[in-house]
Amino acid sequence: MVGVSHVYLLYLESGQRCPSVTVAEKLAEVLVLDGTEREQLLDAAVNDAGADHPLRAQHGK
């Protein structure tokens, strides 16, 4: 539903990875997080990872 692998979800759950802002927003939507939970998840997100990495944006990927 979020568009990431189950292995990546395990990494997020175990704290081995931080989600990109895009993934965090999708997770918040799918999990129907309330305002506080959504804010906490987005605070943990990074804006230069995965789909949000600047090089991907430059190349239109």
URVENPE-V974231 format. One record per residue. N is the residue number from 1. RES is the residue in one small letter. SS is DSSP state (@ for helix, = for strand, . for the rest). PHI is phi in radians with two decimals (none if undefined). D_FIRST is the distance of its C-alpha to the first C-alpha in Angstrom with 1 decimal. Layout:
N_RES_SS_PHI_D_FIRST + N_RES_SS_PHI_D_FIRST
This chain:
1_m_._none_0.0 + 2_v_._-1.61_3.8 + 3_g_._1.59_5.6 + 4_v_._-2.21_8.1 + 5_s_._-1.27_10.0 + 6_h_@_-1.15_10.7 + 7_v_@_-1.15_14.1 + 8_y_@_-1.10_13.2 + 9_l_@_-1.07_11.6 + 10_l_@_-1.09_14.9 + 11_y_@_-1.08_16.8 + 12_l_@_-1.12_15.4 + 13_e_@_-1.09_16.2 + 14_s_@_-1.53_19.6 + 15_g_._1.44_20.5 + 16_q_._-1.40_21.0 + 17_r_._-2.42_18.9 + 18_c_._-1.90_18.3 + 19_p_._-1.31_15.2 + 20_s_=_-1.24_15.9 + 21_v_@_-1.03_16.1 + 22_t_@_-1.06_13.3 + 23_v_@_-1.16_10.8 + 24_a_@_-1.07_12.6 + 25_e_@_-1.13_12.2 + 26_k_@_-1.14_8.5 + 27_l_@_-1.08_8.6 + 28_a_@_-1.05_11.5 + 29_e_@_-1.19_9.9 + 30_v_@_-1.13_7.1 + 31_l_._-1.46_10.0 + 32_v_._0.87_12.5 + 33_l_._-1.31_14.9 + 34_d_._-1.34_18.5 + 35_g_@_-0.96_20.5 + 36_t_@_-1.17_22.0 + 37_e_@_-1.12_18.9 + 38_r_@_-1.08_17.1 + 39_e_@_-1.07_20.4 + 40_q_@_-1.10_20.6 + 41_l_@_-1.14_17.2 + 42_l_@_-1.18_18.1 + 43_d_@_-1.13_21.6 + 44_a_@_-1.45_20.3 + 45_a_._-1.34_18.5 + 46_v_=_-2.08_20.5 + 47_n_._-1.71_20.9 + 48_d_._-2.28_22.0 + 49_a_._-2.10_19.4 + 50_g_@_0.85_16.9 + 51_a_@_-1.11_15.8 + 52_d_@_-1.66_18.3 + 53_h_._-1.11_21.2 + 54_p_@_-0.95_24.3 + 55_l_@_-1.17_25.0 + 56_r_@_-1.18_21.8 + 57_a_@_-1.12_22.5 + 58_q_@_-1.14_26.0 + 59_h_@_-1.70_25.1 + 60_g_._1.19_22.5 + 61_k_._-1.66_19.7
